[in-house]
Amino acid sequence: MFDIPPDPIAFSIGPINIGWYGLCYAIGLAAAYLLLVWLARRAGEDPDIVGNGIIIVAIAALIGGRLYHVIDQWHLYQNDPMKIILPPYSGLGVYGGIITGTIAAWWYARRRHVSFPRWADIIAPALFVMQAIGRWGNYFNQELYGPPTTLPWGIPIDCAHRLQDIYSCAVLPETTRFHPLFLYESISGVLGAIFLIWLGFRFRSRLRPGDLLLVFFIWYGTTRFLLENLRADNWTFFGIPTAQIVSLIGILIGVGGLIYRHRRGHPTDRPPAYPQNATWGALGAEWMTRPIDEPWANVPPPKEAVDWDAIIDTEDDDAPSSDVDTTNADTPAQAPHPPSDAPAVDAPDAPPEAPEESPDRPT
């Protein structure tokens, strides 16, 4: 499947080399932008917010991702710190980008007076898409690989890019293939994006704004925690890979956040900017019963308010008069008594009784 180590340079423009690493992340950012606009319209939000917001969040994520990578791989920069800010910028830490990007997104949402939890749900699938595409840059840079494998999708790593203490060509032959951890994370990103988009359509009536971002923390944290077991160049903290520690924190935040936010008596949620256009994403606690014309989106029928005053008034109008005795439905109603000053009316004479037959009369 992967026969030869790839060339990290995609193409050159004069003296400037354009690397596959940066190109993959640029393509991933463009795909994330298109998905953000598509989801924003279906979530009932203003898609124009994406234009400026994605630039601010991307810059913040780039700074955080670069800082995380430098701390993780400090041995590559300790002798020449200028390499941190000078091109080529090959090396980003995902968790650093997620942290600073989330902070920037929160700040931008407050500045634009929009709901951060609702926009966080829109951003979460786009993060998966960008990660799924951008991770292929690690393949071209021959990084983010695991131990040797004989699986057909194993990737070759040339001698210059191997970990010299355990995977050097003096220990393992050049034909050795390694686990493509970047590929596993890329596939997980594709599946995660599909799952979040499906959740937003299928379970709108059960979601609260921000739930999809919490699911993202759980999904990506679990994926990263498992893959860190296959890495040999981890940044460790007291012998434990730092990425696994951060992954566990993200998983706990996701699970705990979902449980806490779905407790009884939780506060109401801010509606979308254009709820009449929303066909994707959480309805929220208050808007779960609002009439929205989307019969295919698994939204329960709206609950109509009951006008108890009108019902009581109707029952009073239909109630029988108090002058009529209704205690026994089988007894015919009696005529009302005549007024006291009305002339008396003699009752008709009773019919004469038939003579009693004598027992001696012949029959």
Secondary structure as a PSIPRED ss2 file (coil, helix, strand):
# PSIPRED VFORMAT (PSIPRED V4.0)

   1 M C   1.000  0.000  0.000
   2 F C   1.000  0.000  0.000
   3 D C   1.000  0.000  0.000
   4 I C   1.000  0.000  0.000
   5 P C   1.000  0.000  0.000
   6 P C   1.000  0.000  0.000
   7 D C   1.000  0.000  0.000
   8 P C   1.000  0.000  0.000
   9 I E   0.000  0.000  1.000
  10 A E   0.000  0.000  1.000
  11 F E   0.000  0.000  1.000
  12 S E   0.000  0.000  1.000
  13 I E   0.000  0.000  1.000
  14 G C   1.000  0.000  0.000
  15 P C   1.000  0.000  0.000
  16 I E   0.000  0.000  1.000
  17 N E   0.000  0.000  1.000
  18 I E   0.000  0.000  1.000
  19 G E   0.000  0.000  1.000
  20 W H   0.000  1.000  0.000
  21 Y H   0.000  1.000  0.000
  22 G H   0.000  1.000  0.000
  23 L H   0.000  1.000  0.000
  24 C H   0.000  1.000  0.000
  25 Y H   0.000  1.000  0.000
  26 A H   0.000  1.000  0.000
  27 I H   0.000  1.000  0.000
  28 G H   0.000  1.000  0.000
  29 L H   0.000  1.000  0.000
  30 A H   0.000  1.000  0.000
  31 A H   0.000  1.000  0.000
  32 A H   0.000  1.000  0.000
  33 Y H   0.000  1.000  0.000
  34 L H   0.000  1.000  0.000
  35 L H   0.000  1.000  0.000
  36 L H   0.000  1.000  0.000
  37 V H   0.000  1.000  0.000
  38 W H   0.000  1.000  0.000
  39 L H   0.000  1.000  0.000
  40 A H   0.000  1.000  0.000
  41 R H   0.000  1.000  0.000
  42 R H   0.000  1.000  0.000
  43 A C   1.000  0.000  0.000
  44 G C   1.000  0.000  0.000
  45 E C   1.000  0.000  0.000
  46 D C   1.000  0.000  0.000
  47 P C   1.000  0.000  0.000
  48 D C   1.000  0.000  0.000
  49 I H   0.000  1.000  0.000
  50 V H   0.000  1.000  0.000
  51 G H   0.000  1.000  0.000
  52 N H   0.000  1.000  0.000
  53 G H   0.000  1.000  0.000
  54 I H   0.000  1.000  0.000
  55 I H   0.000  1.000  0.000
  56 I H   0.000  1.000  0.000
  57 V H   0.000  1.000  0.000
  58 A H   0.000  1.000  0.000
  59 I H   0.000  1.000  0.000
  60 A H   0.000  1.000  0.000
  61 A H   0.000  1.000  0.000
  62 L H   0.000  1.000  0.000
  63 I H   0.000  1.000  0.000
  64 G H   0.000  1.000  0.000
  65 G H   0.000  1.000  0.000
  66 R H   0.000  1.000  0.000
  67 L H   0.000  1.000  0.000
  68 Y H   0.000  1.000  0.000
  69 H H   0.000  1.000  0.000
  70 V H   0.000  1.000  0.000
  71 I H   0.000  1.000  0.000
  72 D H   0.000  1.000  0.000
  73 Q C   1.000  0.000  0.000
  74 W H   0.000  1.000  0.000
  75 H H   0.000  1.000  0.000
  76 L H   0.000  1.000  0.000
  77 Y C   1.000  0.000  0.000
  78 Q C   1.000  0.000  0.000
  79 N C   1.000  0.000  0.000
  80 D C   1.000  0.000  0.000
  81 P H   0.000  1.000  0.000
  82 M H   0.000  1.000  0.000
  83 K H   0.000  1.000  0.000
  84 I H   0.000  1.000  0.000
  85 I C   1.000  0.000  0.000
  86 L C   1.000  0.000  0.000
  87 P C   1.000  0.000  0.000
  88 P C   1.000  0.000  0.000
  89 Y C   1.000  0.000  0.000
  90 S C   1.000  0.000  0.000
  91 G C   1.000  0.000  0.000
  92 L C   1.000  0.000  0.000
  93 G C   1.000  0.000  0.000
  94 V H   0.000  1.000  0.000
  95 Y H   0.000  1.000  0.000
  96 G H   0.000  1.000  0.000
  97 G H   0.000  1.000  0.000
  98 I H   0.000  1.000  0.000
  99 I H   0.000  1.000  0.000
 100 T H   0.000  1.000  0.000
 101 G H   0.000  1.000  0.000
 102 T H   0.000  1.000  0.000
 103 I H   0.000  1.000  0.000
 104 A H   0.000  1.000  0.000
 105 A H   0.000  1.000  0.000
 106 W H   0.000  1.000  0.000
 107 W H   0.000  1.000  0.000
 108 Y H   0.000  1.000  0.000
 109 A H   0.000  1.000  0.000
 110 R H   0.000  1.000  0.000
 111 R H   0.000  1.000  0.000
 112 R H   0.000  1.000  0.000
 113 H C   1.000  0.000  0.000
 114 V C   1.000  0.000  0.000
 115 S C   1.000  0.000  0.000
 116 F H   0.000  1.000  0.000
 117 P H   0.000  1.000  0.000
 118 R H   0.000  1.000  0.000
 119 W H   0.000  1.000  0.000
 120 A H   0.000  1.000  0.000
 121 D H   0.000  1.000  0.000
 122 I H   0.000  1.000  0.000
 123 I H   0.000  1.000  0.000
 124 A H   0.000  1.000  0.000
 125 P H   0.000  1.000  0.000
 126 A H   0.000  1.000  0.000
 127 L H   0.000  1.000  0.000
 128 F H   0.000  1.000  0.000
 129 V H   0.000  1.000  0.000
 130 M H   0.000  1.000  0.000
 131 Q H   0.000  1.000  0.000
 132 A H   0.000  1.000  0.000
 133 I H   0.000  1.000  0.000
 134 G H   0.000  1.000  0.000
 135 R C   1.000  0.000  0.000
 136 W H   0.000  1.000  0.000
 137 G H   0.000  1.000  0.000
 138 N H   0.000  1.000  0.000
 139 Y H   0.000  1.000  0.000
 140 F H   0.000  1.000  0.000
 141 N C   1.000  0.000  0.000
 142 Q C   1.000  0.000  0.000
 143 E C   1.000  0.000  0.000
 144 L C   1.000  0.000  0.000
 145 Y C   1.000  0.000  0.000
 146 G C   1.000  0.000  0.000
 147 P C   1.000  0.000  0.000
 148 P E   0.000  0.000  1.000
 149 T E   0.000  0.000  1.000
 150 T C   1.000  0.000  0.000
 151 L C   1.000  0.000  0.000
 152 P C   1.000  0.000  0.000
 153 W C   1.000  0.000  0.000
 154 G C   1.000  0.000  0.000
 155 I E   0.000  0.000  1.000
 156 P E   0.000  0.000  1.000
 157 I C   1.000  0.000  0.000
 158 D C   1.000  0.000  0.000
 159 C H   0.000  1.000  0.000
 160 A H   0.000  1.000  0.000
 161 H H   0.000  1.000  0.000
 162 R C   1.000  0.000  0.000
 163 L C   1.000  0.000  0.000
 164 Q C   1.000  0.000  0.000
 165 D C   1.000  0.000  0.000
 166 I C   1.000  0.000  0.000
 167 Y C   1.000  0.000  0.000
 168 S C   1.000  0.000  0.000
 169 C C   1.000  0.000  0.000
 170 A C   1.000  0.000  0.000
 171 V C   1.000  0.000  0.000
 172 L C   1.000  0.000  0.000
 173 P C   1.000  0.000  0.000
 174 E C   1.000  0.000  0.000
 175 T C   1.000  0.000  0.000
 176 T C   1.000  0.000  0.000
 177 R E   0.000  0.000  1.000
 178 F E   0.000  0.000  1.000
 179 H C   1.000  0.000  0.000
 180 P C   1.000  0.000  0.000
 181 L H   0.000  1.000  0.000
 182 F H   0.000  1.000  0.000
 183 L H   0.000  1.000  0.000
 184 Y H   0.000  1.000  0.000
 185 E H   0.000  1.000  0.000
 186 S H   0.000  1.000  0.000
 187 I H   0.000  1.000  0.000
 188 S H   0.000  1.000  0.000
 189 G H   0.000  1.000  0.000
 190 V H   0.000  1.000  0.000
 191 L H   0.000  1.000  0.000
 192 G H   0.000  1.000  0.000
 193 A H   0.000  1.000  0.000
 194 I H   0.000  1.000  0.000
 195 F H   0.000  1.000  0.000
 196 L H   0.000  1.000  0.000
 197 I H   0.000  1.000  0.000
 198 W H   0.000  1.000  0.000
 199 L H   0.000  1.000  0.000
 200 G H   0.000  1.000  0.000
 201 F H   0.000  1.000  0.000
 202 R H   0.000  1.000  0.000
 203 F C   1.000  0.000  0.000
 204 R H   0.000  1.000  0.000
 205 S H   0.000  1.000  0.000
 206 R H   0.000  1.000  0.000
 207 L C   1.000  0.000  0.000
 208 R C   1.000  0.000  0.000
 209 P C   1.000  0.000  0.000
 210 G C   1.000  0.000  0.000
 211 D H   0.000  1.000  0.000
 212 L H   0.000  1.000  0.000
 213 L H   0.000  1.000  0.000
 214 L H   0.000  1.000  0.000
 215 V H   0.000  1.000  0.000
 216 F H   0.000  1.000  0.000
 217 F H   0.000  1.000  0.000
 218 I H   0.000  1.000  0.000
 219 W H   0.000  1.000  0.000
 220 Y H   0.000  1.000  0.000
 221 G H   0.000  1.000  0.000
 222 T H   0.000  1.000  0.000
 223 T H   0.000  1.000  0.000
 224 R H   0.000  1.000  0.000
 225 F H   0.000  1.000  0.000
 226 L H   0.000  1.000  0.000
 227 L H   0.000  1.000  0.000
 228 E H   0.000  1.000  0.000
 229 N H   0.000  1.000  0.000
 230 L H   0.000  1.000  0.000
 231 R C   1.000  0.000  0.000
 232 A C   1.000  0.000  0.000
 233 D C   1.000  0.000  0.000
 234 N C   1.000  0.000  0.000
 235 W C   1.000  0.000  0.000
 236 T E   0.000  0.000  1.000
 237 F E   0.000  0.000  1.000
 238 F C   1.000  0.000  0.000
 239 G C   1.000  0.000  0.000
 240 I E   0.000  0.000  1.000
 241 P E   0.000  0.000  1.000
 242 T H   0.000  1.000  0.000
 243 A H   0.000  1.000  0.000
 244 Q H   0.000  1.000  0.000
 245 I H   0.000  1.000  0.000
 246 V H   0.000  1.000  0.000
 247 S H   0.000  1.000  0.000
 248 L H   0.000  1.000  0.000
 249 I H   0.000  1.000  0.000
 250 G H   0.000  1.000  0.000
 251 I H   0.000  1.000  0.000
 252 L H   0.000  1.000  0.000
 253 I H   0.000  1.000  0.000
 254 G H   0.000  1.000  0.000
 255 V H   0.000  1.000  0.000
 256 G H   0.000  1.000  0.000
 257 G H   0.000  1.000  0.000
 258 L H   0.000  1.000  0.000
 259 I H   0.000  1.000  0.000
 260 Y H   0.000  1.000  0.000
 261 R H   0.000  1.000  0.000
 262 H C   1.000  0.000  0.000
 263 R C   1.000  0.000  0.000
 264 R C   1.000  0.000  0.000
 265 G C   1.000  0.000  0.000
 266 H C   1.000  0.000  0.000
 267 P C   1.000  0.000  0.000
 268 T C   1.000  0.000  0.000
 269 D C   1.000  0.000  0.000
 270 R C   1.000  0.000  0.000
 271 P C   1.000  0.000  0.000
 272 P C   1.000  0.000  0.000
 273 A C   1.000  0.000  0.000
 274 Y C   1.000  0.000  0.000
 275 P H   0.000  1.000  0.000
 276 Q H   0.000  1.000  0.000
 277 N H   0.000  1.000  0.000
 278 A C   1.000  0.000  0.000
 279 T C   1.000  0.000  0.000
 280 W C   1.000  0.000  0.000
 281 G C   1.000  0.000  0.000
 282 A C   1.000  0.000  0.000
 283 L C   1.000  0.000  0.000
 284 G C   1.000  0.000  0.000
 285 A C   1.000  0.000  0.000
 286 E C   1.000  0.000  0.000
 287 W H   0.000  1.000  0.000
 288 M H   0.000  1.000  0.000
 289 T H   0.000  1.000  0.000
 290 R C   1.000  0.000  0.000
 291 P C   1.000  0.000  0.000
 292 I C   1.000  0.000  0.000
 293 D C   1.000  0.000  0.000
 294 E C   1.000  0.000  0.000
 295 P C   1.000  0.000  0.000
 296 W C   1.000  0.000  0.000
 297 A C   1.000  0.000  0.000
 298 N C   1.000  0.000  0.000
 299 V C   1.000  0.000  0.000
 300 P C   1.000  0.000  0.000
 301 P C   1.000  0.000  0.000
 302 P C   1.000  0.000  0.000
 303 K C   1.000  0.000  0.000
 304 E C   1.000  0.000  0.000
 305 A C   1.000  0.000  0.000
 306 V C   1.000  0.000  0.000
 307 D C   1.000  0.000  0.000
 308 W H   0.000  1.000  0.000
 309 D H   0.000  1.000  0.000
 310 A H   0.000  1.000  0.000
 311 I H   0.000  1.000  0.000
 312 I H   0.000  1.000  0.000
 313 D H   0.000  1.000  0.000
 314 T H   0.000  1.000  0.000
 315 E H   0.000  1.000  0.000
 316 D H   0.000  1.000  0.000
 317 D H   0.000  1.000  0.000
 318 D H   0.000  1.000  0.000
 319 A C   1.000  0.000  0.000
 320 P C   1.000  0.000  0.000
 321 S C   1.000  0.000  0.000
 322 S C   1.000  0.000  0.000
 323 D C   1.000  0.000  0.000
 324 V C   1.000  0.000  0.000
 325 D C   1.000  0.000  0.000
 326 T C   1.000  0.000  0.000
 327 T C   1.000  0.000  0.000
 328 N C   1.000  0.000  0.000
 329 A C   1.000  0.000  0.000
 330 D C   1.000  0.000  0.000
 331 T C   1.000  0.000  0.000
 332 P C   1.000  0.000  0.000
 333 A C   1.000  0.000  0.000
 334 Q C   1.000  0.000  0.000
 335 A C   1.000  0.000  0.000
 336 P C   1.000  0.000  0.000
 337 H C   1.000  0.000  0.000
 338 P C   1.000  0.000  0.000
 339 P C   1.000  0.000  0.000
 340 S C   1.000  0.000  0.000
 341 D C   1.000  0.000  0.000
 342 A C   1.000  0.000  0.000
 343 P C   1.000  0.000  0.000
 344 A C   1.000  0.000  0.000
 345 V C   1.000  0.000  0.000
 346 D C   1.000  0.000  0.000
 347 A C   1.000  0.000  0.000
 348 P C   1.000  0.000  0.000
 349 D C   1.000  0.000  0.000
 350 A C   1.000  0.000  0.000
 351 P C   1.000  0.000  0.000
 352 P C   1.000  0.000  0.000
 353 E C   1.000  0.000  0.000
 354 A C   1.000  0.000  0.000
 355 P C   1.000  0.000  0.000
 356 E C   1.000  0.000  0.000
 357 E C   1.000  0.000  0.000
 358 S C   1.000  0.000  0.000
 359 P C   1.000  0.000  0.000
 360 D C   1.000  0.000  0.000
 361 R C   1.000  0.000  0.000
 362 P C   1.000  0.000  0.000
 363 T C   1.000  0.000  0.000
